[in-house]
Amino acid sequence: MTRMIADLPETMRVVEITAPGGPQVLQPATRALPVPGHGDILIRVAFAGVNRPDALQRAGAYAPPPGASPLPGLEASGHVVAVGQGVSRWKLGDAVCALLPGGGYAEYVTCPADHALPVPAGLSLREAACLPETFFTVWTNVFLRGRLKAGERFLVHGGTSGIGTTAIQLARSFGARVFTTAGTDAKCDVCMKLGAERAINHRAEDFVPVLKEAGGADLILDMVGGSYLPRNVRALADDGRLVQIAFLTGPKVELNFAEVMARRLTITGSTLRPQSVEAKARIAADLEARVWPLLADGRIAPVMDQTFPLNQAADAHARMEGGTHIGKIVLQVG
């Protein structure tokens, strides 16, 4: 049977998407408390991470998967307040952070128990809230799909984004040579301090010749798309891999595949949210075994930008889309 703490409320505060549009369509509302199903837990949310997919969903371009909450929010931290049937790992009161199918912009959220992870030793709930979405994404795309190995040259675009700051630290920790792009000299300095060998201000310098001079990138992680796609191909070393995870400037471009064939290049990509419950559980297990110890030891750490109250989610989205932030933006809920 479901176990839960006493005196849970029947309703909760949330932020909902009132219509497709800009940040202003995010509005406070009240919803019924979700109930954990078989294999699920219910989390009282302390903090919720803010991510680019949230903005895409808000704009009407990234629909939740079937059965998921229509509320935005793909990661959160907090305490377990109810445990569904079939769950043995978590007990009431446990501090966790979790990858969510949706619903994080709320006081309470359910998720599969196997998608939750313990808060790493030494990290606050605020810091833990911004781990799941970026760390799941980087691990699966850089290390599983991208097969990054020690000694390889790795280029990540947007080095001061949540994805970028995570990718720089993880790649460096596993022995890769890290290159990155950013939009200002100050952001490039941040990337260098995080472990990048070379940070390229893309407003002043072309990343393609920089990578070519270094021997070409063995792996590129890109979320820009558009005109970057053919440039990424030119920047790859022979037998290099390009992993695409988003398209900030558009998914369509003309590309000459003769170069892809002649130099034996691999172009692939993925999105995290539509993957199966089982696939995400495997990623969570990998992270706990191989990455969580690095967080607990202080060898890597989330880079934090700004915290907003839940009812100011619109302001948080405006900051994210303004492009001046460095690292992760979170909402304080509880």
CORPEUR-V26224 format. One record per helix or strand. SS is the DSSP state (a for helix, b for strand). FROM is the first residue (numbers start at 1). TO is the last residue. If there is no record, write none. Layout:
ss: {SS | SS}
from: {FROM | FROM}
to: {TO | TO}
This chain:
ss: {b | b | a | b | b | a | b | b | b | b | a | b | a | a | b | a | b | a | b | a | b | a | b | a | b | a | a | b | a | b}
from: {3 | 11 | 23 | 26 | 40 | 52 | 75 | 95 | 106 | 108 | 113 | 116 | 125 | 132 | 153 | 162 | 177 | 185 | 198 | 207 | 217 | 228 | 236 | 257 | 266 | 277 | 292 | 304 | 310 | 328}
to: {4 | 17 | 25 | 32 | 50 | 58 | 83 | 99 | 106 | 112 | 115 | 118 | 128 | 145 | 156 | 173 | 182 | 194 | 201 | 214 | 222 | 235 | 244 | 262 | 269 | 290 | 296 | 309 | 322 | 332}
